[in-house]
Amino acid sequence: MTRALVGDDTAVKAGLETSRVHTIRSPQCTVEVVSDSGEGAQKCGQTFGAVSAKMGNGVWTVEIIPAEIQPPPRSPAGASGNRIRIGEDVVTNWGDRTNVCIAFNEQVLLARHLLDSIEDDAIILVENMWATHKDEDIRAEWAAVMEKLGTRNYRIIEVPMEEECLTIVDDPRKGKNMFVLGILCWMFDRDMEITRGQIAHAFRKKAPEVTQRNHDLLELGYSWADANLDVRIEVRPGLSAENTLVMNGNQAIAYGAVAAGMDLMAMYPITPATSVSHQLGEMFYKFGGVVHQAEDEIAAAGVAIGASYSGKVAFTITSGPGLALKTEFLGLSVMTEIPLVVVNVQRGGPSTGLPTKVEQSDLLAAMFGQPGDAPHVVMAPATIEECFHAMITARRIAETFRTLVIVMTDANLATGVQPFPRPTLDPAWQGSRPDMSPVPEGKPPYDWDEQTGLSRRFIPGTAGGMHTLTGLAHDENSRVAYASAVNQKSSTMRSRKMAVLHSTLRPPSVYGAESGDLLVVGWGSTKGAIEEAVDRAREEGLSAASVHLRFLSPLEPGLKAMFSRFKKVMTVEINYSDEPDMPYITDENRRRGQLAWLLRAQTLVDVDCWTRVLGEPLQPGAIHQVIRARISKGGVA
């Protein structure tokens, strides 16, 4: 480890004055900004990522969020911030380890070190006020952390953040983030006009002097870095920034709902889904939409179903615990065939679990959580751009097939920021309003087509369409009926719709060769990491490929034939599975990844799995190592 006392060390300053600034050129770089909760590191990182995307860099960001709302200050458990990976080309995941880390105190830096998230040769900038703090215990804590960091070859630069910020603000906790943003803008040669504009947008609801003060802090950080740092990093923008949107997955869900012509979103606040309602709250009313905050998760589902029954286009959004509470109402949607879209932003579980961490453990709950046989659609967008389009597709399917559609995203997509091409809006996305023409005499409300299971949707107020709606077993006339033949037929018709939808789906495309030693199957936000890992494996001459599924119920067609062209098939997921060599684990009792379980049941192929529940996105390097190991073992787990 090398250390530089920057700020009041005249020897370092003299060295900088006599030497040229060294520029490191790289096709990509990963940056982390971490602080205590409430110090604004997330805002700093998000802004840096957005500015980089608007300059034409590929970007992927991941929020680092403590589980507690207000964790103890200066504690490893309280580390809060953002990881930003930027590249010359498209960036699809958060990468492996951090190249540049900026920490507001040594304890949050220690947290990232202990998680092994920092490269051995990383550049670290850390607030140095703690080294000379008046509290002896704090000075001792600083010294102990520096000793631990000394086991790596980090280049540590101590920065007088508080001292500098006090020249502009009385409370440096409300200034360090913009000061650090200025340092990052100098290090990475970010466009200051774009940065100032991004800051102005972030504080657009504040008084003008708030924006000006943050601009001043930005300039202060930039000037300080220009005077004191000796290294810059060049990641050249290689993408067109024209007609590009920069947003996170929850924002994309919100914009997608507007583009799909939805009328109402009913919700109850839950991490990490709530920010969808924040985004819609700012704009939905401009398009005639309503955001309804219900008294609980159950009521939110009921409001959405009621609105849909009346002919409106409605959806509800939640996370795992809320999905569990909505279960009975989701079954009602299936039984009554009232169109409903549910967005489930997955987090760690079970129970309240890991509210701020990513997981993909709700798949089986989403598919089979309702009592009885309740066939419905489950989709999973793989990118932030797909979050936008998934809402349009979900609306169309829900209304065409009179069914429940669950859209599965996760915390990685929800809070991650990525640029994507601005979509060209299509009026057809809005769909058509329900058929309100008079119902022919004698036509029942569940006039199921024997081939497709489809029937006309009756809207209250339609002439001739009066009927009683029930969640009980019913016949074509929506009359309660417990006869064996009636229940068999209605179950068949509800299931038949899934088969019809399946017949319209296209087989998924293979990433890489169409046959080989190993096929990696993924779903959701793991797509970028899996494909990067496959690229690395193929560069080494390994025969690996991948396929990513967007439809999980019904599954996309052609999977069994696809799997047969590979010696081994393996899923990669962010949910739990037993390792085969664990105590007491046998092939008969081993719990496998949720998608692996589903694929094994559906295709009768011996699909293996590699899963982790670390509370963070999967790293391409880790997946790459697993691909190597599986192929070297002939595909054996």
C-alpha positions as CSV (number, residue, x, y, z in Angstrom):
1,M,0.0,0.0,0.0
2,T,1.2,3.5,-0.8
3,R,-0.2,6.6,0.9
4,A,-0.2,10.2,-0.1
5,L,-1.2,13.0,2.4
6,V,-2.8,15.4,0.0
7,G,-3.9,18.8,1.0
8,D,-1.3,20.2,3.4
9,D,1.7,18.0,2.5
10,T,4.1,20.4,0.8
11,A,6.4,17.6,-0.4
12,V,3.6,16.0,-2.3
13,K,2.5,19.3,-3.8
14,A,6.1,20.1,-4.9
15,G,6.2,16.7,-6.6
16,L,3.1,17.4,-8.5
17,E,4.3,20.8,-9.6
18,T,7.5,19.2,-11.1
19,S,5.8,16.1,-12.7
20,R,3.3,15.8,-15.4
21,V,-0.2,14.3,-14.6
22,H,-0.2,10.7,-15.5
23,T,-3.3,9.6,-17.6
24,I,-4.4,5.9,-17.4
25,R,-6.3,4.9,-20.6
26,S,-8.7,2.0,-20.2
27,P,-11.7,0.7,-22.1
28,Q,-13.6,0.5,-18.9
29,C,-13.4,1.5,-15.2
30,T,-15.4,0.8,-12.1
31,V,-15.8,3.5,-9.4
32,E,-17.4,3.3,-5.9
33,V,-18.4,6.2,-3.8
34,V,-19.3,5.2,-0.2
35,S,-20.3,7.1,2.9
36,D,-22.4,6.9,6.0
37,S,-26.1,6.9,5.3
38,G,-27.4,10.4,4.6
39,E,-24.1,11.9,3.4
40,G,-25.2,11.8,-0.3
41,A,-22.8,9.3,-1.8
42,Q,-25.6,7.7,-3.7
43,K,-26.5,11.1,-5.3
44,C,-22.9,11.6,-6.2
45,G,-22.6,8.2,-7.9
46,Q,-25.9,8.5,-9.7
47,T,-25.0,11.9,-11.0
48,F,-21.6,10.7,-12.2
49,G,-23.2,7.8,-13.9
50,A,-25.8,9.9,-15.6
51,V,-23.2,12.4,-16.8
52,S,-21.1,9.7,-18.2
53,A,-24.0,8.2,-20.0
54,K,-25.0,11.5,-21.5
55,M,-21.4,11.9,-22.8
56,G,-21.6,8.7,-24.7
57,N,-20.1,6.1,-22.3
58,G,-21.7,2.8,-21.6
59,V,-22.8,2.8,-17.9
60,W,-24.2,0.4,-15.3
61,T,-24.7,1.5,-11.7
62,V,-25.6,-0.4,-8.6
63,E,-26.7,1.1,-5.3
64,I,-24.9,0.2,-2.1
65,I,-27.6,0.4,0.5
66,P,-27.5,-0.5,4.2
67,A,-30.4,-2.6,5.5
68,E,-31.2,-0.2,8.2
69,I,-32.8,3.2,7.6
70,Q,-30.4,5.0,9.9
71,P,-27.5,2.7,10.7
72,P,-24.8,3.9,13.2
73,P,-22.4,6.4,11.7
74,R,-18.8,5.3,11.1
75,S,-19.7,1.6,11.0
76,P,-18.9,-0.9,8.3
77,A,-22.6,-2.0,8.4
78,G,-23.7,1.5,7.5
79,A,-21.8,1.8,4.2
80,S,-24.1,3.5,1.7
81,G,-23.2,4.6,-1.8
82,N,-23.0,3.7,-5.5
83,R,-20.9,1.6,-7.8
84,I,-20.6,3.0,-11.3
85,R,-19.0,1.0,-14.1
86,I,-18.3,3.0,-17.3
87,G,-17.0,1.9,-20.6
88,E,-16.2,2.9,-24.1
89,D,-18.9,0.5,-25.3
90,V,-22.2,-0.8,-23.9
91,V,-21.9,-1.9,-20.3
92,T,-24.4,-4.5,-19.1
93,N,-23.4,-5.3,-15.5
94,W,-21.5,-4.0,-12.5
95,G,-18.3,-5.9,-13.3
96,D,-16.0,-7.6,-10.9
97,R,-14.0,-5.3,-8.6
98,T,-13.6,-1.6,-8.1
99,N,-10.7,0.4,-9.7
100,V,-11.4,3.7,-7.9
101,C,-13.0,4.0,-4.5
102,I,-13.8,7.3,-2.7
103,A,-14.8,6.9,0.9
104,F,-16.1,9.6,3.4
105,N,-14.6,7.7,6.3
106,E,-12.3,4.7,6.9
107,Q,-15.0,2.4,8.3
108,V,-17.2,2.4,5.2
109,L,-13.9,1.8,3.2
110,L,-13.2,-1.1,5.5
111,A,-16.6,-2.6,4.6
112,R,-15.8,-2.6,0.9
113,H,-12.3,-4.0,1.6
114,L,-13.7,-6.9,3.7
115,L,-16.2,-7.7,1.0
116,D,-13.2,-8.0,-1.4
117,S,-14.9,-5.6,-3.8
118,I,-11.7,-3.5,-4.4
119,E,-9.0,-4.3,-6.9
120,D,-5.5,-4.9,-5.3
121,D,-4.1,-2.0,-7.3
122,A,-7.1,0.4,-6.8
123,I,-6.8,4.1,-6.3
124,I,-8.5,5.0,-3.0
125,L,-9.4,8.5,-1.9
126,V,-10.5,8.8,1.7
127,E,-11.4,11.7,4.0
128,N,-8.4,12.3,6.3
129,M,-10.1,14.2,9.1
130,W,-10.4,11.0,11.1
131,A,-6.6,10.5,11.3
132,T,-6.2,13.6,13.5
133,H,-9.6,13.6,15.2
134,K,-9.8,14.9,18.7
135,D,-11.3,11.6,19.9
136,E,-8.5,9.2,20.6
137,D,-10.7,6.2,19.9
138,I,-11.5,7.5,16.4
139,R,-7.8,8.0,15.7
140,A,-7.1,4.4,16.9
141,E,-9.9,3.1,14.6
142,W,-8.3,5.0,11.7
143,A,-4.9,3.5,12.4
144,A,-6.3,0.0,12.7
145,V,-8.1,0.2,9.4
146,M,-5.0,1.6,7.7
147,E,-3.1,-1.4,9.0
148,K,-5.6,-3.8,7.6
149,L,-5.6,-2.0,4.2
150,G,-1.8,-2.3,4.2
151,T,-2.2,-6.0,3.2
152,R,-3.1,-4.9,-0.3
153,N,-1.3,-2.8,-2.9
154,Y,-3.8,0.0,-2.8
155,R,-2.7,3.6,-3.6
156,I,-4.4,5.6,-0.8
157,I,-4.8,9.3,-1.2
158,E,-6.0,11.2,1.9
159,V,-8.3,14.1,1.1
160,P,-9.3,17.0,3.4
161,M,-13.0,16.8,2.3
162,E,-14.4,18.4,5.4
163,E,-11.8,21.1,5.6
164,E,-12.4,22.1,2.0
165,C,-16.2,22.0,2.2
166,L,-16.3,24.2,5.3
167,T,-15.2,27.1,3.1
168,I,-18.6,26.9,1.4
169,V,-21.1,25.2,3.7
170,D,-21.5,25.1,7.5
171,D,-22.5,21.4,7.5
172,P,-19.9,19.4,5.3
173,R,-22.2,16.4,5.5
174,K,-24.3,18.3,3.0
175,G,-21.4,19.2,0.8
176,K,-18.9,16.4,0.5
177,N,-20.9,14.5,-2.2
178,M,-20.7,17.4,-4.6
179,F,-17.1,18.1,-3.7
180,V,-16.3,14.4,-4.5
181,L,-18.3,14.7,-7.7
182,G,-16.0,17.5,-8.7
183,I,-13.0,15.3,-8.0
184,L,-14.5,12.6,-10.2
185,C,-15.2,15.0,-13.0
186,W,-11.5,16.1,-13.0
187,M,-10.2,12.5,-12.8
188,F,-12.4,11.3,-15.7
189,D,-12.6,14.5,-17.7
190,R,-16.4,14.8,-17.4
191,D,-18.2,17.6,-19.2
192,M,-18.8,20.2,-16.6
193,E,-21.8,21.8,-18.4
194,I,-23.6,18.5,-18.5
195,T,-22.7,18.0,-14.8
196,R,-24.0,21.3,-13.8
197,G,-27.2,20.7,-15.7
198,Q,-27.6,17.3,-14.0
199,I,-27.2,18.9,-10.6
200,A,-29.7,21.6,-11.5
201,H,-32.2,19.0,-12.5
202,A,-31.7,17.0,-9.2
203,F,-32.3,20.2,-7.2
204,R,-35.0,21.7,-9.4
205,K,-37.6,21.7,-6.6
206,K,-35.2,23.5,-4.2
207,A,-34.4,27.2,-4.0
208,P,-32.0,28.6,-6.6
209,E,-29.3,29.2,-3.9
210,V,-29.3,25.5,-3.2
211,T,-28.4,24.7,-6.8
212,Q,-25.8,27.4,-6.8
213,R,-24.2,26.1,-3.6
214,N,-23.9,22.6,-5.1
215,H,-22.4,24.1,-8.2
216,D,-19.8,25.9,-6.1
217,L,-19.0,22.6,-4.3
218,L,-18.6,20.9,-7.6
219,E,-16.2,23.6,-8.8
220,L,-14.3,23.4,-5.5
221,G,-13.7,19.6,-5.9
222,Y,-12.7,20.0,-9.5
223,S,-10.2,22.7,-8.6
224,W,-8.8,20.8,-5.7
225,A,-8.2,17.7,-7.8
226,D,-6.6,19.8,-10.5
227,A,-4.2,21.3,-7.9
228,N,-3.5,18.1,-5.9
229,L,-3.9,14.9,-7.9
230,D,-1.5,13.4,-10.3
231,V,-3.5,10.8,-12.0
232,R,-6.4,10.9,-14.5
233,I,-8.4,8.1,-16.1
234,E,-9.5,8.2,-19.7
235,V,-12.5,6.0,-20.7
236,R,-13.3,7.4,-24.1
237,P,-17.0,7.7,-25.0
238,G,-17.7,5.4,-27.8
239,L,-21.5,5.6,-28.1
240,S,-23.8,8.1,-29.6
241,A,-25.4,10.2,-26.8
242,E,-28.1,11.5,-29.2
243,N,-31.7,10.2,-28.7
244,T,-30.6,8.3,-25.6
245,L,-32.5,7.9,-22.3
246,V,-30.7,7.5,-19.0
247,M,-32.8,6.1,-16.2
248,N,-33.1,3.2,-13.8
249,G,-35.4,0.2,-14.0
250,N,-38.1,1.6,-11.8
251,Q,-38.3,4.7,-13.8
252,A,-38.4,2.6,-17.0
253,I,-41.4,0.7,-15.5
254,A,-43.1,4.0,-14.8
255,Y,-42.6,5.3,-18.3
256,G,-43.5,2.0,-19.8
257,A,-46.9,2.1,-17.9
258,V,-47.5,5.6,-19.4
259,A,-46.6,4.4,-22.9
260,A,-48.9,1.4,-22.5
261,G,-51.8,3.7,-21.8
262,M,-52.4,2.4,-18.2
263,D,-54.9,4.3,-16.2
264,L,-54.2,3.5,-12.6
265,M,-51.4,2.2,-10.3
266,A,-52.4,1.0,-6.9
267,M,-49.6,0.4,-4.4
268,Y,-48.4,0.3,-0.8
269,P,-44.9,1.6,-0.1
270,I,-42.3,-1.2,0.0
271,T,-38.6,-1.3,-0.8
272,P,-37.3,-1.5,-3.5
273,A,-40.5,-0.9,-5.5
274,T,-41.7,2.4,-4.1
275,S,-39.8,4.8,-6.4
276,V,-42.0,3.7,-9.3
277,S,-44.8,5.5,-7.6
278,H,-42.6,8.5,-7.0
279,Q,-41.9,8.7,-10.8
280,L,-45.5,8.3,-11.7
281,G,-46.6,10.8,-9.1
282,E,-44.7,13.5,-10.9
283,M,-46.2,12.8,-14.3
284,F,-49.0,10.2,-14.4
285,Y,-51.8,12.9,-13.9
286,K,-50.6,14.6,-17.1
287,F,-51.8,11.6,-19.1
288,G,-55.0,11.0,-17.1
289,G,-53.5,8.4,-14.8
290,V,-54.0,8.0,-11.1
291,V,-51.6,6.8,-8.4
292,H,-53.5,5.3,-5.5
293,Q,-51.7,4.6,-2.2
294,A,-53.8,2.0,-0.5
295,E,-53.8,1.2,3.3
296,D,-52.0,-2.1,2.7
297,E,-50.8,-4.5,0.0
298,I,-54.0,-6.5,0.0
299,A,-56.1,-3.4,-0.6
300,A,-53.8,-2.2,-3.4
301,A,-54.4,-5.5,-5.3
302,G,-58.2,-5.1,-4.7
303,V,-58.2,-1.5,-6.0
304,A,-56.4,-2.5,-9.1
305,I,-58.7,-5.4,-9.8
306,G,-61.7,-3.2,-9.2
307,A,-60.5,-0.6,-11.6
308,S,-59.7,-3.3,-14.2
309,Y,-63.2,-4.8,-13.8
310,S,-64.6,-1.3,-14.6
311,G,-62.7,-1.2,-17.9
312,K,-59.6,0.7,-16.9
313,V,-56.0,-0.5,-17.4
314,A,-54.6,-1.1,-14.0
315,F,-51.5,-2.5,-12.3
316,T,-50.1,-2.9,-8.9
317,I,-46.4,-2.9,-7.8
318,T,-44.8,-4.6,-4.9
319,S,-41.9,-6.7,-3.6
320,G,-41.7,-10.2,-2.2
321,P,-43.6,-9.7,1.2
322,G,-46.3,-7.7,-0.6
323,L,-46.6,-10.4,-3.3
324,A,-47.4,-12.9,-0.5
325,L,-50.1,-10.6,0.9
326,K,-51.7,-10.1,-2.5
327,T,-52.0,-13.9,-3.1
328,E,-55.7,-14.3,-2.6
329,F,-56.6,-11.4,-4.7
330,L,-54.3,-12.6,-7.5
331,G,-56.2,-15.9,-7.5
332,L,-59.4,-13.8,-7.8
333,S,-58.0,-12.2,-10.9
334,V,-57.4,-15.6,-12.4
335,M,-60.8,-17.1,-11.4
336,T,-62.8,-14.1,-12.6
337,E,-60.5,-13.5,-15.7
338,I,-60.1,-9.8,-14.9
339,P,-57.0,-8.5,-16.6
340,L,-54.3,-7.5,-14.1
341,V,-50.6,-6.6,-14.3
342,V,-48.4,-7.0,-11.2
343,V,-44.9,-5.8,-11.0
344,N,-42.8,-7.6,-8.4
345,V,-39.4,-6.0,-7.7
346,Q,-37.6,-8.8,-6.0
347,R,-35.4,-8.4,-2.9
348,G,-33.8,-10.9,-0.5
349,G,-36.0,-13.1,1.6
350,P,-37.8,-14.9,3.1
351,S,-40.0,-12.8,5.3
352,T,-38.8,-9.2,5.5
353,G,-35.4,-10.7,4.6
354,L,-32.9,-8.3,2.9
355,P,-35.1,-5.3,2.0
356,T,-32.3,-3.4,0.1
357,K,-30.5,-6.3,-1.4
358,V,-31.0,-8.2,-4.7
359,E,-32.3,-11.7,-5.1
360,Q,-34.2,-13.8,-7.6
361,S,-36.0,-16.0,-5.1
362,D,-39.7,-15.2,-5.9
363,L,-40.0,-17.1,-9.1
364,L,-41.8,-20.2,-7.7
365,A,-43.9,-18.0,-5.4
366,A,-45.0,-15.9,-8.4
367,M,-45.9,-19.0,-10.4
368,F,-47.4,-21.3,-7.8
369,G,-48.2,-19.0,-4.8
370,Q,-51.9,-18.9,-5.4
371,P,-54.0,-21.7,-3.9
372,G,-55.6,-24.1,-6.4
373,D,-54.8,-24.2,-10.0
374,A,-54.3,-20.6,-11.2
375,P,-52.5,-20.5,-14.5
376,H,-51.2,-17.1,-15.4
377,V,-48.3,-15.3,-17.1
378,V,-44.9,-14.6,-15.6
379,M,-42.4,-12.4,-17.4
380,A,-38.9,-11.2,-16.6
381,P,-37.2,-8.3,-18.3
382,A,-33.4,-8.6,-18.5
383,T,-32.3,-5.0,-19.0
384,I,-33.5,-1.5,-18.0
385,E,-34.7,-1.0,-21.6
386,E,-36.7,-4.2,-21.4
387,C,-38.4,-2.9,-18.2
388,F,-40.0,-0.2,-20.3
389,H,-41.2,-2.5,-23.1
390,A,-42.3,-5.2,-20.6
391,M,-45.1,-3.0,-19.4
392,I,-46.4,-2.6,-22.9
393,T,-46.3,-6.4,-23.5
394,A,-47.8,-7.2,-20.2
395,R,-50.8,-4.9,-20.8
396,R,-51.4,-6.4,-24.2
397,I,-51.3,-10.0,-22.9
398,A,-53.4,-9.3,-19.8
399,E,-56.2,-7.8,-21.9
400,T,-56.0,-10.2,-24.8
401,F,-56.0,-13.3,-22.7
402,R,-58.1,-11.9,-19.7
403,T,-55.4,-13.0,-17.3
404,L,-53.0,-12.1,-14.6
405,V,-49.5,-11.1,-15.8
406,I,-46.7,-10.8,-13.2
407,V,-43.6,-8.8,-14.3
408,M,-40.5,-9.9,-12.3
409,T,-37.8,-7.3,-11.9
410,D,-35.3,-7.1,-9.0
411,A,-33.3,-4.6,-7.0
412,N,-30.4,-4.7,-9.5
413,L,-32.7,-3.5,-12.3
414,A,-34.8,-1.2,-10.1
415,T,-32.0,1.0,-8.9
416,G,-29.4,0.5,-11.6
417,V,-28.9,3.2,-14.2
418,Q,-28.2,2.5,-17.9
419,P,-28.6,4.4,-21.1
420,F,-30.6,3.0,-23.9
421,P,-32.0,4.3,-27.2
422,R,-35.1,6.6,-26.9
423,P,-38.0,4.4,-28.1
424,T,-40.2,5.7,-30.9
425,L,-43.7,5.8,-29.4
426,D,-46.3,3.8,-31.2
427,P,-50.1,4.5,-30.7
428,A,-50.7,0.8,-31.0
429,W,-49.0,0.4,-27.6
430,Q,-52.0,2.1,-26.0
431,G,-54.2,-0.8,-27.1
432,S,-57.9,-0.3,-27.7
433,R,-60.6,0.5,-25.2
434,P,-62.9,-2.4,-24.1
435,D,-65.8,-3.4,-26.4
436,M,-68.9,-1.6,-25.0
437,S,-71.2,-2.6,-27.8
438,P,-74.4,-4.3,-26.8
439,V,-74.1,-8.0,-25.8
440,P,-76.1,-10.3,-28.1
441,E,-79.0,-11.8,-26.3
442,G,-78.1,-15.1,-24.7
443,K,-74.3,-14.6,-24.9
444,P,-72.8,-15.6,-21.5
445,P,-70.0,-13.7,-19.8
446,Y,-67.7,-16.7,-20.0
447,D,-68.5,-17.8,-23.6
448,W,-65.3,-19.7,-23.8
449,D,-64.0,-20.6,-27.2
450,E,-63.5,-24.4,-27.1
451,Q,-60.2,-24.1,-29.0
452,T,-58.6,-21.1,-27.3
453,G,-60.4,-20.7,-23.9
454,L,-60.8,-17.0,-24.8
455,S,-64.0,-15.1,-24.2
456,R,-65.3,-11.5,-24.5
457,R,-64.7,-9.2,-21.6
458,F,-68.0,-7.8,-20.2
459,I,-67.6,-4.3,-18.8
460,P,-70.2,-3.0,-16.2
461,G,-72.7,-0.8,-18.0
462,T,-72.6,-2.7,-21.3
463,A,-76.1,-3.3,-22.6
464,G,-77.1,-6.9,-22.1
465,G,-74.0,-7.7,-20.1
466,M,-75.4,-7.7,-16.6
467,H,-74.1,-10.7,-14.6
468,T,-72.9,-11.6,-11.1
469,L,-69.2,-11.7,-10.6
470,T,-67.9,-14.4,-8.3
471,G,-64.6,-15.9,-7.1
472,L,-66.4,-19.2,-6.5
473,A,-66.3,-21.9,-9.1
474,H,-68.7,-20.9,-11.9
475,D,-70.2,-21.9,-15.2
476,E,-70.3,-19.9,-18.5
477,N,-73.0,-17.7,-17.1
478,S,-70.9,-16.8,-14.0
479,R,-73.3,-18.7,-11.8
480,V,-71.9,-20.5,-8.8
481,A,-71.6,-24.2,-9.9
482,Y,-69.9,-27.0,-8.0
483,A,-70.7,-29.7,-10.6
484,S,-67.6,-31.8,-11.5
485,A,-68.0,-31.3,-15.2
486,V,-68.3,-27.5,-14.8
487,N,-65.1,-27.2,-12.7
488,Q,-63.2,-29.5,-15.1
489,K,-64.2,-27.4,-18.1
490,S,-63.5,-24.0,-16.5
491,S,-60.1,-25.2,-15.4
492,T,-59.4,-26.5,-18.9
493,M,-60.4,-23.2,-20.5
494,R,-58.2,-21.1,-18.1
495,S,-55.2,-23.4,-18.8
496,R,-55.9,-23.4,-22.6
497,K,-55.2,-19.7,-22.8
498,M,-51.6,-20.3,-21.6
499,A,-51.1,-22.9,-24.4
500,V,-52.4,-20.4,-26.9
501,L,-50.0,-17.7,-25.7
502,H,-47.2,-20.2,-25.8
503,S,-48.0,-20.9,-29.5
504,T,-47.4,-17.2,-30.2
505,L,-44.0,-17.0,-28.6
506,R,-40.7,-17.3,-30.5
507,P,-37.9,-19.6,-29.4
508,P,-35.2,-17.7,-27.5
509,S,-31.9,-17.0,-29.3
510,V,-28.6,-18.6,-28.2
511,Y,-25.8,-16.3,-27.3
512,G,-22.8,-18.0,-29.0
513,A,-22.6,-21.2,-30.9
514,E,-25.8,-23.3,-31.4
515,S,-24.1,-26.4,-29.9
516,G,-21.2,-27.2,-27.6
517,D,-20.1,-28.3,-24.2
518,L,-22.1,-26.1,-21.9
519,L,-25.2,-23.9,-22.2
520,V,-25.8,-21.4,-19.4
521,V,-29.4,-20.4,-18.9
522,G,-30.4,-17.3,-17.1
523,W,-33.3,-14.9,-16.4
524,G,-33.8,-11.4,-15.2
525,S,-30.9,-9.0,-14.4
526,T,-28.1,-11.7,-14.7
527,K,-28.1,-11.4,-18.5
528,G,-25.1,-9.0,-18.8
529,A,-22.9,-10.8,-16.4
530,I,-23.6,-14.2,-17.9
531,E,-22.9,-13.0,-21.5
532,E,-19.7,-11.3,-20.4
533,A,-18.6,-14.5,-18.7
534,V,-19.4,-16.5,-21.8
535,D,-17.4,-14.1,-23.9
536,R,-14.4,-14.6,-21.7
537,A,-14.8,-18.3,-21.8
538,R,-15.0,-18.4,-25.6
539,E,-11.9,-16.2,-25.9
540,E,-10.1,-18.9,-24.1
541,G,-11.4,-21.5,-26.6
542,L,-14.0,-23.0,-24.3
543,S,-17.2,-24.3,-26.0
544,A,-19.8,-22.3,-24.0
545,A,-23.0,-20.4,-24.9
546,S,-25.9,-18.9,-23.1
547,V,-29.6,-18.3,-23.5
548,H,-31.8,-15.8,-21.5
549,L,-35.5,-16.4,-20.9
550,R,-38.0,-13.6,-20.7
551,F,-41.1,-15.7,-20.4
552,L,-41.2,-18.1,-17.5
553,S,-44.9,-19.0,-17.6
554,P,-45.5,-20.2,-20.1
555,L,-41.9,-21.0,-21.0
556,E,-40.6,-20.1,-24.4
557,P,-40.8,-22.8,-27.0
558,G,-37.9,-25.0,-28.3
559,L,-36.0,-25.4,-25.1
560,K,-35.8,-29.1,-25.1
561,A,-34.4,-29.3,-28.6
562,M,-32.0,-26.5,-27.8
563,F,-30.7,-28.2,-24.6
564,S,-30.2,-31.5,-26.6
565,R,-27.4,-29.8,-28.6
566,F,-25.2,-29.2,-25.5
567,K,-23.4,-31.8,-23.4
568,K,-24.5,-30.0,-20.2
569,V,-27.0,-27.3,-19.3
570,M,-26.7,-25.1,-16.2
571,T,-28.7,-22.2,-14.9
572,V,-27.1,-19.2,-13.2
573,E,-29.4,-17.5,-10.7
574,I,-29.5,-15.3,-7.6
575,N,-31.4,-17.7,-5.4
576,Y,-30.4,-20.6,-3.1
577,S,-29.4,-24.1,-4.1
578,D,-27.5,-26.8,-2.3
579,E,-24.0,-27.6,-3.4
580,P,-23.9,-31.4,-4.2
581,D,-21.0,-32.1,-1.9
582,M,-22.6,-30.5,1.2
583,P,-23.3,-32.7,4.3
584,Y,-26.4,-34.9,3.9
585,I,-27.1,-33.6,0.4
586,T,-27.9,-36.3,-2.2
587,D,-29.1,-36.1,-5.7
588,E,-32.6,-37.0,-4.4
589,N,-32.9,-34.3,-1.8
590,R,-30.8,-31.6,-3.3
591,R,-32.6,-28.2,-3.6
592,R,-31.7,-26.6,-6.9
593,G,-32.1,-23.2,-8.3
594,Q,-35.7,-22.2,-9.0
595,L,-35.3,-21.9,-12.8
596,A,-33.4,-25.1,-12.8
597,W,-36.2,-26.8,-10.9
598,L,-38.7,-25.5,-13.4
599,L,-36.7,-26.5,-16.5
600,R,-36.0,-30.0,-15.2
601,A,-39.8,-30.5,-14.6
602,Q,-40.8,-29.0,-18.0
603,T,-38.1,-30.5,-20.3
604,L,-37.0,-33.7,-18.4
605,V,-33.5,-32.6,-19.1
606,D,-30.9,-32.9,-16.3
607,V,-30.4,-29.2,-15.9
608,D,-27.8,-28.3,-13.3
609,C,-27.4,-25.0,-11.5
610,W,-25.0,-22.5,-9.9
611,T,-26.6,-20.0,-7.6
612,R,-25.6,-17.5,-5.0
613,V,-27.5,-15.4,-2.4
614,L,-24.8,-12.8,-1.5
615,G,-27.2,-9.9,-1.5
616,E,-25.5,-8.4,-4.5
617,P,-25.4,-8.9,-8.3
618,L,-23.4,-11.7,-9.7
619,Q,-19.9,-10.9,-11.0
620,P,-19.0,-12.0,-14.5
621,G,-15.6,-13.2,-13.2
622,A,-17.3,-15.6,-10.8
623,I,-19.5,-17.0,-13.5
624,H,-16.5,-17.3,-15.8
625,Q,-14.7,-19.4,-13.2
626,V,-17.7,-21.7,-12.8
627,I,-17.9,-22.2,-16.6
628,R,-14.3,-23.1,-16.7
629,A,-14.8,-25.6,-13.8
630,R,-17.9,-27.2,-15.3
631,I,-16.3,-27.7,-18.7
632,S,-13.1,-29.0,-17.3
633,K,-15.1,-31.6,-15.3
634,G,-17.0,-32.6,-18.4
635,G,-20.0,-30.7,-17.2
636,V,-20.3,-32.5,-13.9
637,A,-21.5,-30.4,-11.0
